[in-house]
Amino acid sequence: MLFASLIGDINANKAETENVRIKRQQTDGIIIALIWFIALGILEW
């Protein structure tokens, strides 16, 4: 019983870290897009 709950906790943690990683990638993408947008805006000037 204890073992099963331990495995459940590990799987839950794994799923959580996957979600965090995906969110971080999305945030990185947004930041990179913003930097490009600003850089292109400066070049246009």
mmCIF entry with sequence, helices, sheets and N, C-alpha, C, O atoms, coordinates in Angstrom:
data_MODEL
# 
_entry.id   MODEL 
# 
_entity.id                         1 
_entity.type                       polymer 
_entity.pdbx_number_of_molecules   1 
# 
_entity_poly.entity_id                      1 
_entity_poly.type                           'polypeptide(L)' 
_entity_poly.nstd_linkage                   no 
_entity_poly.nstd_monomer                   no 
_entity_poly.pdbx_seq_one_letter_code       MLFASLIGDINANKAETENVRIKRQQTDGIIIALIWFIALGILEW 
_entity_poly.pdbx_seq_one_letter_code_can   MLFASLIGDINANKAETENVRIKRQQTDGIIIALIWFIALGILEW 
_entity_poly.pdbx_strand_id                 A 
# 
loop_
_entity_poly_seq.entity_id 
_entity_poly_seq.num 
_entity_poly_seq.mon_id 
_entity_poly_seq.hetero 
1 1  MET n 
1 2  LEU n 
1 3  PHE n 
1 4  ALA n 
1 5  SER n 
1 6  LEU n 
1 7  ILE n 
1 8  GLY n 
1 9  ASP n 
1 10 ILE n 
1 11 ASN n 
1 12 ALA n 
1 13 ASN n 
1 14 LYS n 
1 15 ALA n 
1 16 GLU n 
1 17 THR n 
1 18 GLU n 
1 19 ASN n 
1 20 VAL n 
1 21 ARG n 
1 22 ILE n 
1 23 LYS n 
1 24 ARG n 
1 25 GLN n 
1 26 GLN n 
1 27 THR n 
1 28 ASP n 
1 29 GLY n 
1 30 ILE n 
1 31 ILE n 
1 32 ILE n 
1 33 ALA n 
1 34 LEU n 
1 35 ILE n 
1 36 TRP n 
1 37 PHE n 
1 38 ILE n 
1 39 ALA n 
1 40 LEU n 
1 41 GLY n 
1 42 ILE n 
1 43 LEU n 
1 44 GLU n 
1 45 TRP n 
# 
_struct_asym.id          A 
_struct_asym.entity_id   1 
# 
_struct_conf.conf_type_id            HELX_P 
_struct_conf.id                      HELX_P1 
_struct_conf.pdbx_PDB_helix_id       AA1 
_struct_conf.beg_label_comp_id       LEU 
_struct_conf.beg_label_asym_id       A 
_struct_conf.beg_label_seq_id        2 
_struct_conf.pdbx_beg_PDB_ins_code   ? 
_struct_conf.end_label_comp_id       GLU 
_struct_conf.end_label_asym_id       A 
_struct_conf.end_label_seq_id        44 
_struct_conf.pdbx_end_PDB_ins_code   ? 
_struct_conf.beg_auth_comp_id        LEU 
_struct_conf.beg_auth_asym_id        A 
_struct_conf.beg_auth_seq_id         2 
_struct_conf.end_auth_comp_id        GLU 
_struct_conf.end_auth_asym_id        A 
_struct_conf.end_auth_seq_id         44 
_struct_conf.pdbx_PDB_helix_class    1 
_struct_conf.details                 ? 
_struct_conf.pdbx_PDB_helix_length   43 
# 
_struct_conf_type.id          HELX_P 
_struct_conf_type.criteria    ? 
_struct_conf_type.reference   ? 
# 
loop_
_atom_site.group_PDB 
_atom_site.id 
_atom_site.type_symbol 
_atom_site.label_atom_id 
_atom_site.label_alt_id 
_atom_site.label_comp_id 
_atom_site.label_asym_id 
_atom_site.label_entity_id 
_atom_site.label_seq_id 
_atom_site.pdbx_PDB_ins_code 
_atom_site.Cartn_x 
_atom_site.Cartn_y 
_atom_site.Cartn_z 
_atom_site.occupancy 
_atom_site.B_iso_or_equiv 
_atom_site.pdbx_formal_charge 
_atom_site.auth_seq_id 
_atom_site.auth_comp_id 
_atom_site.auth_asym_id 
_atom_site.auth_atom_id 
_atom_site.pdbx_PDB_model_num 
ATOM 1   N N  . MET A 1 1  ? 0.840  -1.199 0.000   1.00 0.00 ? 1  MET A N  1 
ATOM 2   C CA . MET A 1 1  ? 0.000  0.000  0.000   1.00 0.00 ? 1  MET A CA 1 
ATOM 3   C C  . MET A 1 1  ? 0.881  1.257  0.000   1.00 0.00 ? 1  MET A C  1 
ATOM 4   O O  . MET A 1 1  ? 0.671  2.177  -0.790  1.00 0.00 ? 1  MET A O  1 
ATOM 5   N N  . LEU A 1 2  ? 1.856  1.273  0.889   1.00 0.00 ? 2  LEU A N  1 
ATOM 6   C CA . LEU A 1 2  ? 2.773  2.410  0.973   1.00 0.00 ? 2  LEU A CA 1 
ATOM 7   C C  . LEU A 1 2  ? 3.555  2.568  -0.332  1.00 0.00 ? 2  LEU A C  1 
ATOM 8   O O  . LEU A 1 2  ? 3.754  3.675  -0.831  1.00 0.00 ? 2  LEU A O  1 
ATOM 9   N N  . PHE A 1 3  ? 3.992  1.416  -0.871  1.00 0.00 ? 3  PHE A N  1 
ATOM 10  C CA . PHE A 1 3  ? 4.771  1.420  -2.108  1.00 0.00 ? 3  PHE A CA 1 
ATOM 11  C C  . PHE A 1 3  ? 3.964  2.025  -3.260  1.00 0.00 ? 3  PHE A C  1 
ATOM 12  O O  . PHE A 1 3  ? 4.479  2.821  -4.044  1.00 0.00 ? 3  PHE A O  1 
ATOM 13  N N  . ALA A 1 4  ? 2.691  1.631  -3.346  1.00 0.00 ? 4  ALA A N  1 
ATOM 14  C CA . ALA A 1 4  ? 1.824  2.140  -4.416  1.00 0.00 ? 4  ALA A CA 1 
ATOM 15  C C  . ALA A 1 4  ? 1.661  3.653  -4.304  1.00 0.00 ? 4  ALA A C  1 
ATOM 16  O O  . ALA A 1 4  ? 1.674  4.355  -5.315  1.00 0.00 ? 4  ALA A O  1 
ATOM 17  N N  . SER A 1 5  ? 1.509  4.154  -3.088  1.00 0.00 ? 5  SER A N  1 
ATOM 18  C CA . SER A 1 5  ? 1.342  5.598  -2.917  1.00 0.00 ? 5  SER A CA 1 
ATOM 19  C C  . SER A 1 5  ? 2.645  6.329  -3.244  1.00 0.00 ? 5  SER A C  1 
ATOM 20  O O  . SER A 1 5  ? 2.619  7.449  -3.755  1.00 0.00 ? 5  SER A O  1 
ATOM 21  N N  . LEU A 1 6  ? 3.778  5.698  -2.951  1.00 0.00 ? 6  LEU A N  1 
ATOM 22  C CA . LEU A 1 6  ? 5.069  6.291  -3.301  1.00 0.00 ? 6  LEU A CA 1 
ATOM 23  C C  . LEU A 1 6  ? 5.204  6.432  -4.810  1.00 0.00 ? 6  LEU A C  1 
ATOM 24  O O  . LEU A 1 6  ? 5.610  7.480  -5.312  1.00 0.00 ? 6  LEU A O  1 
ATOM 25  N N  . ILE A 1 7  ? 4.859  5.364  -5.532  1.00 0.00 ? 7  ILE A N  1 
ATOM 26  C CA . ILE A 1 7  ? 4.921  5.391  -6.996  1.00 0.00 ? 7  ILE A CA 1 
ATOM 27  C C  . ILE A 1 7  ? 3.963  6.456  -7.534  1.00 0.00 ? 7  ILE A C  1 
ATOM 28  O O  . ILE A 1 7  ? 4.290  7.173  -8.480  1.00 0.00 ? 7  ILE A O  1 
ATOM 29  N N  . GLY A 1 8  ? 2.782  6.553  -6.928  1.00 0.00 ? 8  GLY A N  1 
ATOM 30  C CA . GLY A 1 8  ? 1.822  7.578  -7.342  1.00 0.00 ? 8  GLY A CA 1 
ATOM 31  C C  . GLY A 1 8  ? 2.391  8.975  -7.163  1.00 0.00 ? 8  GLY A C  1 
ATOM 32  O O  . GLY A 1 8  ? 2.220  9.836  -8.026  1.00 0.00 ? 8  GLY A O  1 
ATOM 33  N N  . ASP A 1 9  ? 3.072  9.203  -6.033  1.00 0.00 ? 9  ASP A N  1 
ATOM 34  C CA . ASP A 1 9  ? 3.688  10.508 -5.777  1.00 0.00 ? 9  ASP A CA 1 
ATOM 35  C C  . ASP A 1 9  ? 4.756  10.817 -6.815  1.00 0.00 ? 9  ASP A C  1 
ATOM 36  O O  . ASP A 1 9  ? 4.832  11.933 -7.329  1.00 0.00 ? 9  ASP A O  1 
ATOM 37  N N  . ILE A 1 10 ? 5.583  9.814  -7.119  1.00 0.00 ? 10 ILE A N  1 
ATOM 38  C CA . ILE A 1 10 ? 6.655  10.013 -8.098  1.00 0.00 ? 10 ILE A CA 1 
ATOM 39  C C  . ILE A 1 10 ? 6.058  10.364 -9.463  1.00 0.00 ? 10 ILE A C  1 
ATOM 40  O O  . ILE A 1 10 ? 6.533  11.284 -10.130 1.00 0.00 ? 10 ILE A O  1 
ATOM 41  N N  . ASN A 1 11 ? 5.026  9.639  -9.876  1.00 0.00 ? 11 ASN A N  1 
ATOM 42  C CA . ASN A 1 11 ? 4.384  9.921  -11.163 1.00 0.00 ? 11 ASN A CA 1 
ATOM 43  C C  . ASN A 1 11 ? 3.763  11.308 -11.179 1.00 0.00 ? 11 ASN A C  1 
ATOM 44  O O  . ASN A 1 11 ? 3.840  12.013 -12.186 1.00 0.00 ? 11 ASN A O  1 
ATOM 45  N N  . ALA A 1 12 ? 3.146  11.707 -10.067 1.00 0.00 ? 12 ALA A N  1 
ATOM 46  C CA . ALA A 1 12 ? 2.545  13.040 -9.985  1.00 0.00 ? 12 ALA A CA 1 
ATOM 47  C C  . ALA A 1 12 ? 3.624  14.107 -10.110 1.00 0.00 ? 12 ALA A C  1 
ATOM 48  O O  . ALA A 1 12 ? 3.438  15.106 -10.804 1.00 0.00 ? 12 ALA A O  1 
ATOM 49  N N  . ASN A 1 13 ? 4.750  13.893 -9.440  1.00 0.00 ? 13 ASN A N  1 
ATOM 50  C CA . ASN A 1 13 ? 5.855  14.848 -9.517  1.00 0.00 ? 13 ASN A CA 1 
ATOM 51  C C  . ASN A 1 13 ? 6.404  14.938 -10.935 1.00 0.00 ? 13 ASN A C  1 
ATOM 52  O O  . ASN A 1 13 ? 6.732  16.025 -11.411 1.00 0.00 ? 13 ASN A O  1 
ATOM 53  N N  . LYS A 1 14 ? 6.503  13.800 -11.604 1.00 0.00 ? 14 LYS A N  1 
ATOM 54  C CA . LYS A 1 14 ? 7.021  13.771 -12.971 1.00 0.00 ? 14 LYS A CA 1 
ATOM 55  C C  . LYS A 1 14 ? 6.105  14.580 -13.891 1.00 0.00 ? 14 LYS A C  1 
ATOM 56  O O  . LYS A 1 14 ? 6.575  15.375 -14.705 1.00 0.00 ? 14 LYS A O  1 
ATOM 57  N N  . ALA A 1 15 ? 4.795  14.369 -13.752 1.00 0.00 ? 15 ALA A N  1 
ATOM 58  C CA . ALA A 1 15 ? 3.827  15.101 -14.571 1.00 0.00 ? 15 ALA A CA 1 
ATOM 59  C C  . ALA A 1 15 ? 3.921  16.594 -14.281 1.00 0.00 ? 15 ALA A C  1 
ATOM 60  O O  . ALA A 1 15 ? 3.812  17.418 -15.189 1.00 0.00 ? 15 ALA A O  1 
ATOM 61  N N  . GLU A 1 16 ? 4.124  16.937 -13.012 1.00 0.00 ? 16 GLU A N  1 
ATOM 62  C CA . GLU A 1 16 ? 4.216  18.341 -12.627 1.00 0.00 ? 16 GLU A CA 1 
ATOM 63  C C  . GLU A 1 16 ? 5.440  18.996 -13.259 1.00 0.00 ? 16 GLU A C  1 
ATOM 64  O O  . GLU A 1 16 ? 5.349  20.107 -13.782 1.00 0.00 ? 16 GLU A O  1 
ATOM 65  N N  . THR A 1 17 ? 6.587  18.315 -13.214 1.00 0.00 ? 17 THR A N  1 
ATOM 66  C CA . THR A 1 17 ? 7.794  18.885 -13.797 1.00 0.00 ? 17 THR A CA 1 
ATOM 67  C C  . THR A 1 17 ? 7.652  19.018 -15.312 1.00 0.00 ? 17 THR A C  1 
ATOM 68  O O  . THR A 1 17 ? 8.167  19.973 -15.893 1.00 0.00 ? 17 THR A O  1 
ATOM 69  N N  . GLU A 1 18 ? 6.967  18.080 -15.961 1.00 0.00 ? 18 GLU A N  1 
ATOM 70  C CA . GLU A 1 18 ? 6.713  18.193 -17.403 1.00 0.00 ? 18 GLU A CA 1 
ATOM 71  C C  . GLU A 1 18 ? 5.933  19.471 -17.697 1.00 0.00 ? 18 GLU A C  1 
ATOM 72  O O  . GLU A 1 18 ? 6.279  20.219 -18.611 1.00 0.00 ? 18 GLU A O  1 
ATOM 73  N N  . ASN A 1 19 ? 4.873  19.719 -16.915 1.00 0.00 ? 19 ASN A N  1 
ATOM 74  C CA . ASN A 1 19 ? 4.062  20.919 -17.110 1.00 0.00 ? 19 ASN A CA 1 
ATOM 75  C C  . ASN A 1 19 ? 4.892  22.176 -16.892 1.00 0.00 ? 19 ASN A C  1 
ATOM 76  O O  . ASN A 1 19 ? 4.783  23.138 -17.652 1.00 0.00 ? 19 ASN A O  1 
ATOM 77  N N  . VAL A 1 20 ? 5.719  22.164 -15.855 1.00 0.00 ? 20 VAL A N  1 
ATOM 78  C CA . VAL A 1 20 ? 6.572  23.327 -15.570 1.00 0.00 ? 20 VAL A CA 1 
ATOM 79  C C  . VAL A 1 20 ? 7.531  23.564 -16.731 1.00 0.00 ? 20 VAL A C  1 
ATOM 80  O O  . VAL A 1 20 ? 7.755  24.702 -17.143 1.00 0.00 ? 20 VAL A O  1 
ATOM 81  N N  . ARG A 1 21 ? 8.095  22.473 -17.252 1.00 0.00 ? 21 ARG A N  1 
ATOM 82  C CA . ARG A 1 21 ? 9.050  22.589 -18.354 1.00 0.00 ? 21 ARG A CA 1 
ATOM 83  C C  . ARG A 1 21 ? 8.367  23.166 -19.595 1.00 0.00 ? 21 ARG A C  1 
ATOM 84  O O  . ARG A 1 21 ? 8.928  24.026 -20.274 1.00 0.00 ? 21 ARG A O  1 
ATOM 85  N N  . ILE A 1 22 ? 7.155  22.689 -19.889 1.00 0.00 ? 22 ILE A N  1 
ATOM 86  C CA . ILE A 1 22 ? 6.418  23.189 -21.053 1.00 0.00 ? 22 ILE A CA 1 
ATOM 87  C C  . ILE A 1 22 ? 6.113  24.675 -20.877 1.00 0.00 ? 22 ILE A C  1 
ATOM 88  O O  . ILE A 1 22 ? 6.274  25.466 -21.806 1.00 0.00 ? 22 ILE A O  1 
ATOM 89  N N  . LYS A 1 23 ? 5.667  25.046 -19.667 1.00 0.00 ? 23 LYS A N  1 
ATOM 90  C CA . LYS A 1 23 ? 5.369  26.459 -19.406 1.00 0.00 ? 23 LYS A CA 1 
ATOM 91  C C  . LYS A 1 23 ? 6.616  27.309 -19.561 1.00 0.00 ? 23 LYS A C  1 
ATOM 92  O O  . LYS A 1 23 ? 6.555  28.411 -20.105 1.00 0.00 ? 23 LYS A O  1 
ATOM 93  N N  . ARG A 1 24 ? 7.751  26.802 -19.085 1.00 0.00 ? 24 ARG A N  1 
ATOM 94  C CA . ARG A 1 24 ? 8.997  27.563 -19.182 1.00 0.00 ? 24 ARG A CA 1 
ATOM 95  C C  . ARG A 1 24 ? 9.384  27.751 -20.638 1.00 0.00 ? 24 ARG A C  1 
ATOM 96  O O  . ARG A 1 24 ? 9.837  28.829 -21.024 1.00 0.00 ? 24 ARG A O  1 
ATOM 97  N N  . GLN A 1 25 ? 9.209  26.706 -21.458 1.00 0.00 ? 25 GLN A N  1 
ATOM 98  C CA . GLN A 1 25 ? 9.524  26.812 -22.885 1.00 0.00 ? 25 GLN A CA 1 
ATOM 99  C C  . GLN A 1 25 ? 8.638  27.867 -23.543 1.00 0.00 ? 25 GLN A C  1 
ATOM 100 O O  . GLN A 1 25 ? 9.109  28.656 -24.362 1.00 0.00 ? 25 GLN A O  1 
ATOM 101 N N  . GLN A 1 26 ? 7.348  27.878 -23.182 1.00 0.00 ? 26 GLN A N  1 
ATOM 102 C CA . GLN A 1 26 ? 6.427  28.859 -23.748 1.00 0.00 ? 26 GLN A CA 1 
ATOM 103 C C  . GLN A 1 26 ? 6.854  30.264 -23.347 1.00 0.00 ? 26 GLN A C  1 
ATOM 104 O O  . GLN A 1 26 ? 6.843  31.179 -24.171 1.00 0.00 ? 26 GLN A O  1 
ATOM 105 N N  . THR A 1 27 ? 7.234  30.437 -22.065 1.00 0.00 ? 27 THR A N  1 
ATOM 106 C CA . THR A 1 27 ? 7.663  31.750 -21.588 1.00 0.00 ? 27 THR A CA 1 
ATOM 107 C C  . THR A 1 27 ? 8.924  32.181 -22.316 1.00 0.00 ? 27 THR A C  1 
ATOM 108 O O  . THR A 1 27 ? 9.034  33.338 -22.722 1.00 0.00 ? 27 THR A O  1 
ATOM 109 N N  . ASP A 1 28 ? 9.883  31.268 -22.489 1.00 0.00 ? 28 ASP A N  1 
ATOM 110 C CA . ASP A 1 28 ? 11.112 31.575 -23.220 1.00 0.00 ? 28 ASP A CA 1 
ATOM 111 C C  . ASP A 1 28 ? 10.778 32.019 -24.638 1.00 0.00 ? 28 ASP A C  1 
ATOM 112 O O  . ASP A 1 28 ? 11.363 32.976 -25.144 1.00 0.00 ? 28 ASP A O  1 
ATOM 113 N N  . GLY A 1 29 ? 9.850  31.334 -25.276 1.00 0.00 ? 29 GLY A N  1 
ATOM 114 C CA . GLY A 1 29 ? 9.454  31.688 -26.630 1.00 0.00 ? 29 GLY A CA 1 
ATOM 115 C C  . GLY A 1 29 ? 8.879  33.090 -26.702 1.00 0.00 ? 29 GLY A C  1 
ATOM 116 O O  . GLY A 1 29 ? 9.176  33.844 -27.629 1.00 0.00 ? 29 GLY A O  1 
ATOM 117 N N  . ILE A 1 30 ? 8.050  33.440 -25.716 1.00 0.00 ? 30 ILE A N  1 
ATOM 118 C CA . ILE A 1 30 ? 7.447  34.778 -25.679 1.00 0.00 ? 30 ILE A CA 1 
ATOM 119 C C  . ILE A 1 30 ? 8.530  35.829 -25.488 1.00 0.00 ? 30 ILE A C  1 
ATOM 120 O O  . ILE A 1 30 ? 8.521  36.864 -26.154 1.00 0.00 ? 30 ILE A O  1 
ATOM 121 N N  . ILE A 1 31 ? 9.474  35.563 -24.568 1.00 0.00 ? 31 ILE A N  1 
ATOM 122 C CA . ILE A 1 31 ? 10.558 36.520 -24.296 1.00 0.00 ? 31 ILE A CA 1 
ATOM 123 C C  . ILE A 1 31 ? 11.413 36.711 -25.545 1.00 0.00 ? 31 ILE A C  1 
ATOM 124 O O  . ILE A 1 31 ? 11.749 37.841 -25.901 1.00 0.00 ? 31 ILE A O  1 
ATOM 125 N N  . ILE A 1 32 ? 11.766 35.607 -26.213 1.00 0.00 ? 32 ILE A N  1 
ATOM 126 C CA . ILE A 1 32 ? 12.582 35.689 -27.428 1.00 0.00 ? 32 ILE A CA 1 
ATOM 127 C C  . ILE A 1 32 ? 11.842 36.484 -28.502 1.00 0.00 ? 32 ILE A C  1 
ATOM 128 O O  . ILE A 1 32 ? 12.438 37.312 -29.190 1.00 0.00 ? 32 ILE A O  1 
ATOM 129 N N  . ALA A 1 33 ? 10.540 36.229 -28.641 1.00 0.00 ? 33 ALA A N  1 
ATOM 130 C CA . ALA A 1 33 ? 9.743  36.956 -29.630 1.00 0.00 ? 33 ALA A CA 1 
ATOM 131 C C  . ALA A 1 33 ? 9.736  38.447 -29.316 1.00 0.00 ? 33 ALA A C  1 
ATOM 132 O O  . ALA A 1 33 ? 9.852  39.273 -30.221 1.00 0.00 ? 33 ALA A O  1 
ATOM 133 N N  . LEU A 1 34 ? 9.600  38.794 -28.037 1.00 0.00 ? 34 LEU A N  1 
ATOM 134 C CA . LEU A 1 34 ? 9.610  40.207 -27.636 1.00 0.00 ? 34 LEU A CA 1 
ATOM 135 C C  . LEU A 1 34 ? 10.955 40.851 -27.965 1.00 0.00 ? 34 LEU A C  1 
ATOM 136 O O  . LEU A 1 34 ? 11.003 41.969 -28.479 1.00 0.00 ? 34 LEU A O  1 
ATOM 137 N N  . ILE A 1 35 ? 12.047 40.145 -27.670 1.00 0.00 ? 35 ILE A N  1 
ATOM 138 C CA . ILE A 1 35 ? 13.385 40.682 -27.945 1.00 0.00 ? 35 ILE A CA 1 
ATOM 139 C C  . ILE A 1 35 ? 13.552 40.923 -29.441 1.00 0.00 ? 35 ILE A C  1 
ATOM 140 O O  . ILE A 1 35 ? 14.060 41.968 -29.849 1.00 0.00 ? 35 ILE A O  1 
ATOM 141 N N  . TRP A 1 36 ? 13.127 39.961 -30.261 1.00 0.00 ? 36 TRP A N  1 
ATOM 142 C CA . TRP A 1 36 ? 13.210 40.117 -31.713 1.00 0.00 ? 36 TRP A CA 1 
ATOM 143 C C  . TRP A 1 36 ? 12.383 41.304 -32.177 1.00 0.00 ? 36 TRP A C  1 
ATOM 144 O O  . TRP A 1 36 ? 12.824 42.094 -33.012 1.00 0.00 ? 36 TRP A O  1 
ATOM 145 N N  . PHE A 1 37 ? 11.173 41.421 -31.626 1.00 0.00 ? 37 PHE A N  1 
ATOM 146 C CA . PHE A 1 37 ? 10.268 42.504 -32.004 1.00 0.00 ? 37 PHE A CA 1 
ATOM 147 C C  . PHE A 1 37 ? 10.909 43.855 -31.702 1.00 0.00 ? 37 PHE A C  1 
ATOM 148 O O  . PHE A 1 37 ? 10.867 44.769 -32.525 1.00 0.00 ? 37 PHE A O  1 
ATOM 149 N N  . ILE A 1 38 ? 11.506 43.973 -30.504 1.00 0.00 ? 38 ILE A N  1 
ATOM 150 C CA . ILE A 1 38 ? 12.154 45.226 -30.105 1.00 0.00 ? 38 ILE A CA 1 
ATOM 151 C C  . ILE A 1 38 ? 13.371 45.491 -30.985 1.00 0.00 ? 38 ILE A C  1 
ATOM 152 O O  . ILE A 1 38 ? 13.580 46.615 -31.442 1.00 0.00 ? 38 ILE A O  1 
ATOM 153 N N  . ALA A 1 39 ? 14.177 44.451 -31.223 1.00 0.00 ? 39 ALA A N  1 
ATOM 154 C CA . ALA A 1 39 ? 15.383 44.606 -32.040 1.00 0.00 ? 39 ALA A CA 1 
ATOM 155 C C  . ALA A 1 39 ? 15.017 45.059 -33.451 1.00 0.00 ? 39 ALA A C  1 
ATOM 156 O O  . ALA A 1 39 ? 15.651 45.962 -33.997 1.00 0.00 ? 39 ALA A O  1 
ATOM 157 N N  . LEU A 1 40 ? 14.004 44.441 -34.039 1.00 0.00 ? 40 LEU A N  1 
ATOM 158 C CA . LEU A 1 40 ? 13.572 44.834 -35.384 1.00 0.00 ? 40 LEU A CA 1 
ATOM 159 C C  . LEU A 1 40 ? 13.027 46.257 -35.368 1.00 0.00 ? 40 LEU A C  1 
ATOM 160 O O  . LEU A 1 40 ? 13.250 47.019 -36.309 1.00 0.00 ? 40 LEU A O  1 
ATOM 161 N N  . GLY A 1 41 ? 12.318 46.614 -34.310 1.00 0.00 ? 41 GLY A N  1 
ATOM 162 C CA . GLY A 1 41 ? 11.800 47.980 -34.188 1.00 0.00 ? 41 GLY A CA 1 
ATOM 163 C C  . GLY A 1 41 ? 12.927 48.994 -34.157 1.00 0.00 ? 41 GLY A C  1 
ATOM 164 O O  . GLY A 1 41 ? 12.823 50.059 -34.765 1.00 0.00 ? 41 GLY A O  1 
ATOM 165 N N  . ILE A 1 42 ? 14.011 48.669 -33.449 1.00 0.00 ? 42 ILE A N  1 
ATOM 166 C CA . ILE A 1 42 ? 15.170 49.567 -33.371 1.00 0.00 ? 42 ILE A CA 1 
ATOM 167 C C  . ILE A 1 42 ? 15.834 49.662 -34.741 1.00 0.00 ? 42 ILE A C  1 
ATOM 168 O O  . ILE A 1 42 ? 16.226 50.749 -35.167 1.00 0.00 ? 42 ILE A O  1 
ATOM 169 N N  . LEU A 1 43 ? 15.963 48.525 -35.436 1.00 0.00 ? 43 LEU A N  1 
ATOM 170 C CA . LEU A 1 43 ? 16.594 48.531 -36.752 1.00 0.00 ? 43 LEU A CA 1 
ATOM 171 C C  . LEU A 1 43 ? 15.780 49.353 -37.746 1.00 0.00 ? 43 LEU A C  1 
ATOM 172 O O  . LEU A 1 43 ? 16.346 50.026 -38.607 1.00 0.00 ? 43 LEU A O  1 
ATOM 173 N N  . GLU A 1 44 ? 14.463 49.301 -37.631 1.00 0.00 ? 44 GLU A N  1 
ATOM 174 C CA . GLU A 1 44 ? 13.601 50.076 -38.526 1.00 0.00 ? 44 GLU A CA 1 
ATOM 175 C C  . GLU A 1 44 ? 13.864 51.571 -38.361 1.00 0.00 ? 44 GLU A C  1 
ATOM 176 O O  . GLU A 1 44 ? 13.846 52.329 -39.331 1.00 0.00 ? 44 GLU A O  1 
ATOM 177 N N  . TRP A 1 45 ? 14.109 51.981 -37.114 1.00 0.00 ? 45 TRP A N  1 
ATOM 178 C CA . TRP A 1 45 ? 14.402 53.397 -36.873 1.00 0.00 ? 45 TRP A CA 1 
ATOM 179 C C  . TRP A 1 45 ? 15.736 53.739 -37.524 1.00 0.00 ? 45 TRP A C  1 
ATOM 180 O O  . TRP A 1 45 ? 16.185 54.883 -37.449 1.00 0.00 ? 45 TRP A O  1 
# 
